Amino acid sequence: MLIPVRCFTCGNLIADKYDDYQNRIKAGEEPVKVLDSLGLKRYCCRRMMLTTVETMQQIIPFYEAIQRRYLEVQSELE
């Protein structure tokens, strides 16, 4: 997962708050209240937290499909 260490706009440190943010969101808390309690008041920092996407979870299925296809081709060649 690629988490920005700092806000791109203001430079505020946000990476240390990301795990807590994700855990509390998954537990069912409202994002607005979680961001407020974490001390993220600027809209640029809030944007960074709200728009961070777990890219590895999206890439893994493609990698697994490539590996399966590779194994199929290898078995056909033998």
Buried (B, 14 or more C-beta within 10 A) or exposed (E): EEBBEEBEEEEBEBEEBBEEBBEBBEEEEEEEEBBEEBEBEEEBBBBBBEEBEEEEEEEEEEEEEEEEEEEEEEEEEE
